[in-house]
Amino acid sequence: MKRRTLIKGLATGLSSLYLSDLYAHSLLNTRSVPRMAPGPFQSTWDSLGQYQVPDWFRDAKFGIWAHWGPQCQPEHGDWYARGMYEEGSDHYKYHLQKYGHPSKFGFKDVINDWKAENWHPEELVALYKKAGAKYFMAMANHHDNLDLYDSQYHRWNTTKLGPKKDLIGGWAKAAREQGLPFGVSIHASHAWTWYEVAQRADKRGPYAGVPYDGKLTKADGHNKWWKGYDPQELYAQNHALSKDSLKGDMGAYWDWGNGANVPDKAYCGKFLNRTIDLIDKYGPELVYFDDNALPLWPISDAGLKIAAHLYNTSIKKHGKLQAALFGKRLNEQQRKCMIWDIERGQSNQIEPLPWQTDTCIGGWHYDRRLFDNKGYKSAKTVVHTLVDVVSKNGNLLLNIPVRGDGTIDSEERAVVEQVAAWMQVNSEAIYSTRPWKVFGEGPAMESVAALNAQGFNEGKGQPFVAEDIRFTTKGKTLYAVMLGWPANNEISVKALAANDQAGKVSQVSLLGNDRLNFRQTAEGLKVQLPENPPCKEAFVLKIEGAIA
């Protein structure tokens, strides 16, 4: 009797779990689950270890990114959709002034306010190609959880709300018209924890105890602009708060297992479906995940499935693997499975495998204050970063922040045009090059900053001077890029000192100029430069006969 009761109880429990999963699935997936592409790659780390970085990406070296979404609409900088719910923060104070209290006007309402009315992707992508970009990437969603494309698994998307435009479709068309490989960046796996502040309420002041809008449901939308839409589908906050959920940088629980509330199966499944739909619909050659390793790892295999699907889809399309997939904070095994991306930082050595730096001339999301205060990185800084990264076997992905209306400002445009002018003269020292036996020389190498977590060592070393040189090679040609112009119009390249190890230099010229006089001594290759430099920012010696 007891055994029969136990079996019946287990069956009832399993049935309830099954029905619960089925119900959640039916709620969150109104259409059939997308089919995973068959092929040689399986959704395991061992299988993904077959990955080889495609030659086109290794040759490209430079890409431009539009990290653009609804958080650009307030023009107040990065992580606005989180900061506006953090009582007393800079974003919170600005939000009160511009929009009102977050219990009355939440981030869903910022989305409604965003129209992208002056967005012309064809003009921007043409400008970026002129600047030397060999690939273009657009953000497909951020931690704010709005899909910027025609998403059949997520109603909170820009074809239905906000701009009411297929932004990824527009970017993809513009990139392909310019002959540029197109990429998407995906950040939405973090919404579950990142948005938790929207569950809270002020602790002081006239709105003390009044909940923000993060716990609203579809039923609350009667007679509202969002009638028929469920805020919980956007905010994903029908769960308990994580430990330390108000911590500004989320450092303690960005990784699962450090106090974070773990997303449920339905959330992970929906993220998988949304991302497979994105890949199938727009065919990106590059996919950037703003995640440690892969999204939702290790609590879910969704990221592994997406990676295998991307690789198999690329093979089916091209006959060989042409896709580039990026993740952050990769261990040695994971760096064989995808491309290691370093955020706002550089490696301090020649990496054995190709890698990428992603950085920005300002903040990730548009911040009007940087324009007003002339706070953008200069073209010189961009060029120096590009040269340094390429000398170490890397690529540079550069974000040019886009305003809420879809334009870039005059200061940003000036930086892009100055980079274009430099590339016009010197691009042969960048594209299709490979590292030399050493990446460089000069005083800045003595003060390099160590990498911190996923990056963030950018700008922490001493500024580059003329004696700081970075090397690249192409065939039998060596390029020595001077990161400044010497006061006496003479440079000494110490790595090419005459000795048994150095090759004999046969010719030296300056890109944008003629051949130069030189002499190879025991102290270095001494080169007499012309009176006037042919360009700005950095200067390239083209050296023949130096590769032993």
ZIGIVEN-V678816 format. One record per residue. N is the residue number from 1. PSI is psi as a letter, one per 40 degrees, with the letter a starting at -180 (* if undefined). Layout:
n=N psi=PSI
n=N psi=PSI
//
This chain:
n=1 psi=d
n=2 psi=d
n=3 psi=d
n=4 psi=d
n=5 psi=d
n=6 psi=d
n=7 psi=d
n=8 psi=d
n=9 psi=d
n=10 psi=d
n=11 psi=d
n=12 psi=d
n=13 psi=d
n=14 psi=d
n=15 psi=d
n=16 psi=d
n=17 psi=d
n=18 psi=d
n=19 psi=d
n=20 psi=d
n=21 psi=d
n=22 psi=d
n=23 psi=d
n=24 psi=d
n=25 psi=d
n=26 psi=d
n=27 psi=d
n=28 psi=e
n=29 psi=g
n=30 psi=e
n=31 psi=i
n=32 psi=i
n=33 psi=h
n=34 psi=i
n=35 psi=h
n=36 psi=h
n=37 psi=h
n=38 psi=i
n=39 psi=a
n=40 psi=e
n=41 psi=h
n=42 psi=i
n=43 psi=f
n=44 psi=i
n=45 psi=d
n=46 psi=d
n=47 psi=d
n=48 psi=e
n=49 psi=e
n=50 psi=e
n=51 psi=h
n=52 psi=h
n=53 psi=h
n=54 psi=i
n=55 psi=d
n=56 psi=d
n=57 psi=d
n=58 psi=d
n=59 psi=d
n=60 psi=d
n=61 psi=d
n=62 psi=h
n=63 psi=i
n=64 psi=i
n=65 psi=h
n=66 psi=g
n=67 psi=g
n=68 psi=h
n=69 psi=a
n=70 psi=d
n=71 psi=e
n=72 psi=e
n=73 psi=d
n=74 psi=e
n=75 psi=f
n=76 psi=e
n=77 psi=a
n=78 psi=i
n=79 psi=f
n=80 psi=d
n=81 psi=e
n=82 psi=d
n=83 psi=d
n=84 psi=e
n=85 psi=e
n=86 psi=h
n=87 psi=h
n=88 psi=e
n=89 psi=i
n=90 psi=d
n=91 psi=d
n=92 psi=d
n=93 psi=d
n=94 psi=d
n=95 psi=d
n=96 psi=d
n=97 psi=d
n=98 psi=d
n=99 psi=d
n=100 psi=a
n=101 psi=i
n=102 psi=e
n=103 psi=d
n=104 psi=d
n=105 psi=g
n=106 psi=a
n=107 psi=d
n=108 psi=d
n=109 psi=d
n=110 psi=d
n=111 psi=d
n=112 psi=d
n=113 psi=e
n=114 psi=h
n=115 psi=e
n=116 psi=f
n=117 psi=e
n=118 psi=f
n=119 psi=h
n=120 psi=g
n=121 psi=d
n=122 psi=d
n=123 psi=d
n=124 psi=d
n=125 psi=d
n=126 psi=d
n=127 psi=d
n=128 psi=d
n=129 psi=d
n=130 psi=d
n=131 psi=e
n=132 psi=e
n=133 psi=h
n=134 psi=e
n=135 psi=i
n=136 psi=h
n=137 psi=i
n=138 psi=i
n=139 psi=h
n=140 psi=d
n=141 psi=i
n=142 psi=a
n=143 psi=e
n=144 psi=e
n=145 psi=e
n=146 psi=h
n=147 psi=h
n=148 psi=f
n=149 psi=i
n=150 psi=g
n=151 psi=h
n=152 psi=e
n=153 psi=e
n=154 psi=h
n=155 psi=d
n=156 psi=g
n=157 psi=i
n=158 psi=e
n=159 psi=e
n=160 psi=d
n=161 psi=i
n=162 psi=b
n=163 psi=d
n=164 psi=f
n=165 psi=i
n=166 psi=g
n=167 psi=d
n=168 psi=d
n=169 psi=d
n=170 psi=d
n=171 psi=d
n=172 psi=d
n=173 psi=d
n=174 psi=d
n=175 psi=d
n=176 psi=d
n=177 psi=d
n=178 psi=e
n=179 psi=f
n=180 psi=h
n=181 psi=h
n=182 psi=h
n=183 psi=i
n=184 psi=i
n=185 psi=i
n=186 psi=h
n=187 psi=e
n=188 psi=e
n=189 psi=d
n=190 psi=e
n=191 psi=d
n=192 psi=d
n=193 psi=d
n=194 psi=d
n=195 psi=e
n=196 psi=d
n=197 psi=d
n=198 psi=e
n=199 psi=e
n=200 psi=a
n=201 psi=i
n=202 psi=i
n=203 psi=e
n=204 psi=i
n=205 psi=a
n=206 psi=d
n=207 psi=e
n=208 psi=h
n=209 psi=e
n=210 psi=h
n=211 psi=i
n=212 psi=a
n=213 psi=e
n=214 psi=e
n=215 psi=e
n=216 psi=i
n=217 psi=i
n=218 psi=d
n=219 psi=d
n=220 psi=e
n=221 psi=e
n=222 psi=h
n=223 psi=f
n=224 psi=i
n=225 psi=d
n=226 psi=f
n=227 psi=h
n=228 psi=e
n=229 psi=i
n=230 psi=h
n=231 psi=d
n=232 psi=d
n=233 psi=d
n=234 psi=d
n=235 psi=d
n=236 psi=f
n=237 psi=f
n=238 psi=g
n=239 psi=i
n=240 psi=i
n=241 psi=i
n=242 psi=i
n=243 psi=h
n=244 psi=f
n=245 psi=e
n=246 psi=e
n=247 psi=h
n=248 psi=d
n=249 psi=e
n=250 psi=e
n=251 psi=d
n=252 psi=d
n=253 psi=f
n=254 psi=d
n=255 psi=h
n=256 psi=i
n=257 psi=e
n=258 psi=f
n=259 psi=e
n=260 psi=i
n=261 psi=h
n=262 psi=h
n=263 psi=i
n=264 psi=i
n=265 psi=d
n=266 psi=d
n=267 psi=d
n=268 psi=d
n=269 psi=d
n=270 psi=d
n=271 psi=d
n=272 psi=d
n=273 psi=d
n=274 psi=d
n=275 psi=d
n=276 psi=d
n=277 psi=d
n=278 psi=d
n=279 psi=d
n=280 psi=d
n=281 psi=d
n=282 psi=e
n=283 psi=f
n=284 psi=i
n=285 psi=d
n=286 psi=h
n=287 psi=h
n=288 psi=h
n=289 psi=h
n=290 psi=g
n=291 psi=i
n=292 psi=h
n=293 psi=b
n=294 psi=i
n=295 psi=h
n=296 psi=e
n=297 psi=h
n=298 psi=e
n=299 psi=e
n=300 psi=i
n=301 psi=e
n=302 psi=d
n=303 psi=d
n=304 psi=d
n=305 psi=d
n=306 psi=d
n=307 psi=d
n=308 psi=d
n=309 psi=d
n=310 psi=d
n=311 psi=d
n=312 psi=d
n=313 psi=d
n=314 psi=d
n=315 psi=d
n=316 psi=d
n=317 psi=d
n=318 psi=e
n=319 psi=e
n=320 psi=i
n=321 psi=h
n=322 psi=e
n=323 psi=i
n=324 psi=h
n=325 psi=h
n=326 psi=i
n=327 psi=i
n=328 psi=i
n=329 psi=f
n=330 psi=i
n=331 psi=i
n=332 psi=d
n=333 psi=d
n=334 psi=d
n=335 psi=e
n=336 psi=e
n=337 psi=e
n=338 psi=a
n=339 psi=h
n=340 psi=h
n=341 psi=h
n=342 psi=h
n=343 psi=h
n=344 psi=f
n=345 psi=i
n=346 psi=i
n=347 psi=i
n=348 psi=e
n=349 psi=i
n=350 psi=h
n=351 psi=h
n=352 psi=d
n=353 psi=i
n=354 psi=i
n=355 psi=i
n=356 psi=i
n=357 psi=h
n=358 psi=h
n=359 psi=a
n=360 psi=i
n=361 psi=e
n=362 psi=b
n=363 psi=i
n=364 psi=d
n=365 psi=i
n=366 psi=h
n=367 psi=h
n=368 psi=d
n=369 psi=d
n=370 psi=d
n=371 psi=d
n=372 psi=d
n=373 psi=e
n=374 psi=f
n=375 psi=e
n=376 psi=i
n=377 psi=i
n=378 psi=i
n=379 psi=d
n=380 psi=d
n=381 psi=d
n=382 psi=d
n=383 psi=d
n=384 psi=d
n=385 psi=d
n=386 psi=d
n=387 psi=d
n=388 psi=d
n=389 psi=d
n=390 psi=d
n=391 psi=e
n=392 psi=e
n=393 psi=f
n=394 psi=i
n=395 psi=i
n=396 psi=h
n=397 psi=h
n=398 psi=h
n=399 psi=h
n=400 psi=h
n=401 psi=h
n=402 psi=h
n=403 psi=i
n=404 psi=d
n=405 psi=e
n=406 psi=e
n=407 psi=i
n=408 psi=i
n=409 psi=i
n=410 psi=d
n=411 psi=d
n=412 psi=d
n=413 psi=d
n=414 psi=d
n=415 psi=d
n=416 psi=d
n=417 psi=d
n=418 psi=d
n=419 psi=d
n=420 psi=d
n=421 psi=d
n=422 psi=d
n=423 psi=d
n=424 psi=d
n=425 psi=d
n=426 psi=e
n=427 psi=d
n=428 psi=e
n=429 psi=e
n=430 psi=c
n=431 psi=i
n=432 psi=f
n=433 psi=i
n=434 psi=i
n=435 psi=i
n=436 psi=a
n=437 psi=d
n=438 psi=i
n=439 psi=d
n=440 psi=a
n=441 psi=i
n=442 psi=i
n=443 psi=d
n=444 psi=d
n=445 psi=e
n=446 psi=e
n=447 psi=f
n=448 psi=i
n=449 psi=h
n=450 psi=i
n=451 psi=h
n=452 psi=h
n=453 psi=b
n=454 psi=e
n=455 psi=b
n=456 psi=f
n=457 psi=e
n=458 psi=h
n=459 psi=e
n=460 psi=e
n=461 psi=i
n=462 psi=i
n=463 psi=i
n=464 psi=i
n=465 psi=a
n=466 psi=d
n=467 psi=e
n=468 psi=h
n=469 psi=i
n=470 psi=i
n=471 psi=i
n=472 psi=i
n=473 psi=i
n=474 psi=h
n=475 psi=b
n=476 psi=e
n=477 psi=h
n=478 psi=h
n=479 psi=h
n=480 psi=h
n=481 psi=h
n=482 psi=h
n=483 psi=f
n=484 psi=i
n=485 psi=h
n=486 psi=i
n=487 psi=d
n=488 psi=e
n=489 psi=f
n=490 psi=h
n=491 psi=i
n=492 psi=h
n=493 psi=h
n=494 psi=d
n=495 psi=e
n=496 psi=f
n=497 psi=i
n=498 psi=h
n=499 psi=a
n=500 psi=d
n=501 psi=d
n=502 psi=i
n=503 psi=i
n=504 psi=h
n=505 psi=h
n=506 psi=d
n=507 psi=i
n=508 psi=h
n=509 psi=i
n=510 psi=h
n=511 psi=h
n=512 psi=e
n=513 psi=a
n=514 psi=a
n=515 psi=i
n=516 psi=i
n=517 psi=i
n=518 psi=i
n=519 psi=h
n=520 psi=h
n=521 psi=i
n=522 psi=e
n=523 psi=d
n=524 psi=i
n=525 psi=h
n=526 psi=h
n=527 psi=h
n=528 psi=h
n=529 psi=i
n=530 psi=i
n=531 psi=d
n=532 psi=h
n=533 psi=i
n=534 psi=e
n=535 psi=a
n=536 psi=i
n=537 psi=d
n=538 psi=i
n=539 psi=h
n=540 psi=h
n=541 psi=h
n=542 psi=h
n=543 psi=h
n=544 psi=i
n=545 psi=e
n=546 psi=e
n=547 psi=h
n=548 psi=*
//
